[in-house]
Amino acid sequence: MEDLQRQIRKGRFQKLLPSRERVPSHDTIRYALRQWDLERLAMSHDQMMAKWKQNHGPQKGAIEGWRVAAVDGVELFNGTSHCCSDCLSRFHRATGVTEYFHRGVMMQQVGNDPHVIYGMEMLRPGDGADKAEGETTAAQRLMRDVVRRHGRLVDILTFDALYAKAPLIHECLDHRIDVVIRMKEERRLIMQDAKGLFDARSADGEWVEQGSGGCTVHVKAWDEAGLMSWPQVRVPMRMAGTKRSIST
């Protein structure tokens, strides 16, 4: 609640209300939250999603015909004074203080407005010792829950590098969903192999972009399919990469 009050003071929630309305205090919000029936809230979301599908919402927001959604983690309010049985915790060695927090994984539509939230799964204390393991485990539960409650809403799911784990990729493939992951770990064998292939041949495409400060950015792009350098993943992978050079 203290963290919520700080965010209210910063004006974080002001755009949620009409211009002449004041954001309620954290005490008022706390009282309101205690009255919520979470089961009815979940039912309302299910009804909204059913209407969203009936109105072809996922198709209307598609990107070149593909229904796309993104999965990512979000940390909720945290504190050091109180905790519950569902809290996650982290110990700060510098201060000797244990911090308690909640973190969830969210699936949200990508494309045209509105960016509908398809589902959210909270991390549990037993999901894993590190952030990566915990979020990918929760993402698998989220995937199963969204499909169970709403059916197949997406053709492609996008993730950041944190979610580059074979079990999660297989979970998507089992539901006939393709995966796009923005890779960052250059030490991975599949990225080393892709870079070697890219360096050995000319680019598949080139174009020019306008950079900041009036500079010109020359972009070269490569695309290579059928890579088998990730043995934990049961299907061949496709890698795309770019190289940028700046000229003034």
Secondary structure, DSSP 4 states (H G I P E B T S, - for coil): -HHHHHHHHTTTTGGGS-TTPPPPPHHHHHHHHHH--HHHHHHHHHHHHHHHHHTTHHHHT-BTTB-EEEEEEEEEEEESS---TT-EEEEETTTTEEEEEEEEEEEEEESSSP--EEEEEE--GGG-SSHHHHHHHHHHHHHHHHHHHH----SEEEE-GGG--HHHHHHHHHTT-EEEE----TTSHHHHHHHHHHHTS--SEEEEEE-GGG-EEEEEEEEEEEE---TTSSS-EEEEEEEEEEE-
